[in-house]
């Protein structure tokens, strides 16, 4: 996760959780919380997918001694 993603999550938490709890009815507050959770899951999955893609793009991995690993 990077700073930009962290900032997005923090800003959303204020808008969708703190503000919603203060200003919305219980039903809308709960729906806002559900939306926040879905957004954070999506952002987290994008980070995980990007990391997996980066790791899968490595064509050869070397062991610490420098020799190529055999499959």
Number of C-alpha atoms within 10 A of each C-alpha: 12 7 8 9 14 13 11 13 19 12 12 17 18 12 14 21 21 13 14 19 17 10 11 13 11 12 9 13 19 16 15 20 18 13 15 18 15 12 15 17 12 12 17 15 12 13 15 13 12 13 13 11 11 10 10 10 9 8 6 10 11 10 9 7 6 8 9 11 9 7 3
